[in-house]
Amino acid sequence: MKIDNLELITTIHNPESVVEVFFDRMNERIVEHKCLNYNRKKEYSYEVGEYLKNVKNFKKVDQKVLSHIMNYTN
């Protein structure tokens, strides 16, 4: 996945991981980069609606994603 197409929405600091949430402009998807303990990394890609259901009311991530999407489309 090209990093040029990604816009950082927010960073979530958890006890054993750091999650960077990006908006992929080309595919209009949400991409998560997870930096886990022991130098492990994982990447996940979601449809926007699916992601919003998964993170509903979690650390205001859903609000930040919605705000970013609304600003992107205008």
C-alpha positions in Angstrom: 0.0 0.0 0.0 1.4 3.4 -1.0 1.9 5.7 2.0 1.3 8.7 -0.3 -2.4 8.0 -0.3 -2.7 7.8 3.5 -3.8 10.7 5.7 -3.2 10.3 9.5 -6.5 10.6 11.4 -5.4 9.8 14.9 -2.9 7.8 17.0 -4.2 5.5 19.9 -1.8 4.6 22.7 -2.7 1.3 24.4 -0.8 -0.4 27.1 0.8 -2.9 24.8 0.5 -1.3 21.4 0.3 2.0 19.4 -2.3 2.2 16.6 -2.1 4.7 13.9 -5.4 5.2 12.0 -5.2 6.5 8.4 -7.6 7.3 5.7 -6.7 5.8 2.3 -7.8 8.4 -0.3 -7.4 6.1 -3.3 -9.5 3.3 -2.0 -11.6 5.3 0.5 -10.9 2.9 3.3 -9.6 3.1 6.9 -6.1 1.6 7.4 -4.7 0.7 10.8 -1.0 0.3 11.5 -0.5 -1.5 14.8 2.9 -1.4 16.5 2.8 -4.2 19.0 5.2 -5.3 21.7 8.3 -7.3 20.8 8.7 -5.2 17.6 5.8 -6.8 15.9 3.7 -4.8 13.3 0.4 -5.5 11.7 -1.7 -3.7 9.1 -5.5 -3.9 8.7 -7.8 -2.3 6.1 -11.5 -1.7 6.6 -14.5 -0.2 4.8 -15.4 3.0 6.5 -18.8 1.8 7.7 -17.4 -1.4 9.1 -14.6 0.4 10.9 -17.1 2.9 12.5 -19.1 -0.1 13.9 -16.0 -1.7 15.3 -14.8 1.5 17.2 -18.1 3.0 18.2 -17.6 5.0 21.4 -13.9 3.8 21.7 -11.7 6.8 22.8 -13.7 9.1 20.4 -12.0 7.4 17.4 -15.4 7.1 15.6 -15.9 10.9 16.0 -12.4 11.7 14.7 -12.9 9.4 11.7 -16.3 10.9 10.9 -14.9 14.4 11.2 -12.1 13.6 8.8 -14.3 11.9 6.3 -16.7 14.9 6.3 -13.9 17.3 5.8 -12.4 15.1 3.0 -15.7 15.0 1.0 -16.4 18.7 1.2 
